[in-house]
Amino acid sequence: MKTEKRKFGDFGERIACNFLIKKGYKIIETNFFCKYGELDIIVSKNNELFFVEVKTRSIKDYVNYPENAVDYFKKIKLQRTAEVYLNKKRIKSIFYSFSVIAIIIDMNNKMAKIKFFERV
């Protein structure tokens, strides 16, 4: 059973996927899990792979910028998880980057503010 927090996060990830598709990215995979953590969205564009971390907040719970949740320790986890992904998929010699999509959702006005940090 998914928690409300997980459902809200999944909603943000769907918004992020649609945003990325409109920007010309191809969705490769979502929600890749391993012992180090999760990669929310994996996309490609122009022969480059992007590991996208999505941070979603509600306007009513908004205290800090969502992107600030991707700190040094989170970046280390993302790097380790990406290495597992690349090894598991036997992907070699491809340029890859990490991206962050920060989303603030206002459910009352049915709006989402999206900030995209293509390379972090």
C-alpha positions as CSV (number, residue, x, y, z in Angstrom):
1,M,0.0,0.0,0.0
2,K,1.4,3.4,-1.0
3,T,1.6,6.1,1.5
4,E,0.1,9.6,0.7
5,K,3.6,10.9,0.6
6,R,4.6,8.3,-2.0
7,K,1.5,9.0,-4.0
8,F,2.3,12.7,-4.0
9,G,5.9,12.0,-5.0
10,D,4.6,9.8,-7.9
11,F,2.3,12.6,-9.0
12,G,5.4,14.9,-9.1
13,E,7.3,12.4,-11.1
14,R,4.5,12.1,-13.7
15,I,4.6,15.9,-14.0
16,A,8.4,15.8,-14.4
17,C,8.2,13.1,-17.1
18,N,5.7,15.1,-19.1
19,F,7.9,18.2,-18.8
20,L,11.0,16.2,-20.0
21,I,9.1,14.8,-22.9
22,K,8.0,18.3,-24.0
23,K,11.7,19.3,-23.8
24,G,12.7,16.6,-26.2
25,Y,14.0,14.0,-23.7
26,K,13.3,10.3,-24.2
27,I,12.2,8.4,-21.0
28,I,14.4,5.3,-20.6
29,E,13.3,4.1,-17.2
30,T,11.6,5.3,-14.0
31,N,12.0,4.3,-10.4
32,F,15.2,2.2,-10.7
33,F,16.0,0.8,-7.2
34,C,19.1,-0.8,-5.8
35,K,20.7,-1.1,-2.3
36,Y,22.0,2.5,-2.5
37,G,18.8,4.2,-3.4
38,E,16.5,5.1,-6.2
39,L,16.9,6.9,-9.5
40,D,13.6,8.7,-10.2
41,I,13.8,9.1,-13.9
42,I,16.4,8.1,-16.5
43,V,16.3,10.0,-19.8
44,S,18.4,10.5,-22.9
45,K,18.9,13.4,-25.3
46,N,21.6,14.0,-27.9
47,N,23.5,10.8,-27.0
48,E,23.7,11.7,-23.3
49,L,22.1,10.0,-20.4
50,F,20.5,12.0,-17.5
51,F,19.7,10.7,-14.1
52,V,16.9,12.9,-12.9
53,E,16.1,13.4,-9.2
54,V,12.6,14.8,-8.7
55,K,11.7,16.8,-5.5
56,T,8.0,17.7,-5.1
57,R,6.5,19.9,-2.4
58,S,3.0,21.2,-1.7
59,I,2.6,24.9,-1.5
60,K,1.1,24.5,1.9
61,D,4.1,22.5,3.1
62,Y,6.6,24.8,1.3
63,V,9.3,26.0,3.7
64,N,12.5,25.4,1.8
65,Y,13.3,25.1,-1.9
66,P,12.8,21.5,-3.0
67,E,16.1,21.4,-4.8
68,N,17.9,22.0,-1.5
69,A,17.0,18.5,-0.5
70,V,19.6,17.3,-3.0
71,D,22.6,17.8,-0.7
72,Y,26.1,16.3,-0.8
73,F,25.0,13.0,0.8
74,K,22.1,12.7,-1.7
75,K,24.5,13.3,-4.6
76,I,26.8,10.5,-3.3
77,K,23.8,8.1,-3.2
78,L,22.7,9.1,-6.7
79,Q,26.3,8.6,-8.0
80,R,26.5,5.1,-6.5
81,T,23.0,4.2,-7.7
82,A,23.9,5.4,-11.2
83,E,27.0,3.3,-11.2
84,V,24.9,0.2,-10.3
85,Y,22.5,1.1,-13.1
86,L,25.2,1.5,-15.7
87,N,26.8,-1.8,-14.7
88,K,23.6,-3.7,-14.6
89,K,22.6,-2.4,-18.0
90,R,26.2,-2.9,-19.3
91,I,26.3,0.6,-20.5
92,K,29.9,1.8,-21.1
93,S,31.5,4.9,-22.5
94,I,28.5,7.2,-22.5
95,F,28.4,10.7,-21.2
96,Y,26.0,11.1,-18.3
97,S,24.8,13.9,-16.0
98,F,22.6,14.3,-13.0
99,S,19.6,16.6,-13.1
100,V,17.1,17.9,-10.6
101,I,13.5,18.9,-11.2
102,A,12.0,20.8,-8.3
103,I,8.2,21.1,-8.3
104,I,6.0,23.1,-6.0
105,I,2.3,22.1,-6.4
106,D,-0.6,24.3,-5.5
107,M,-3.5,21.9,-5.4
108,N,-6.1,24.7,-4.8
109,N,-5.3,26.4,-8.0
110,K,-4.3,23.2,-9.8
111,M,-0.9,24.7,-10.7
112,A,2.7,23.4,-10.6
113,K,5.8,25.5,-10.6
114,I,8.7,23.6,-12.1
115,K,12.4,24.4,-11.9
116,F,14.8,22.3,-14.0
117,F,18.5,22.1,-13.2
118,E,19.9,20.1,-16.2
119,R,23.3,19.5,-14.7
120,V,24.1,19.5,-11.0
